[in-house]
Amino acid sequence: MSTDTSVPQPALSGLAAADVALFAGLIKEAPIGFAFFDGQLRCSRVNQGFAEVVGVPSGADLIGRRPSETLPEPLGQFIEDSLRTVLADDRPLVDAIGPSSTPT
């Protein structure tokens, strides 16, 4: 889990515009879920794979909102707690096992 917020802008990151476009395309087409959050835990970028994993019809439903505002409990709270840990420890959270987003 990462709190990195977005695709780097070429002028700020030193990346060529083609590299930024490639990165954005990879995230969009990735067979796994990606979501990026800002320091206030709001979702700033998400791909459809992540939306499907957490049971939301469209990634657009998550943009600008915190996980607890859009996802069922306990999943939304688990993601927020995990993001807080990443921010507090300033390092990735690896191999965290959270609750299922699918009702049992």
Secondary structure, DSSP 8 states (H G I E B T S, - for coil): -----S---HHHH---HHHHHHHHHHHHH-SS--EEE-TTS-EEEE-HHHHHHHT-S-GGGTBTS-HHHHS-TTHHHHHHHHHHHHHHHTS---S-----SS--
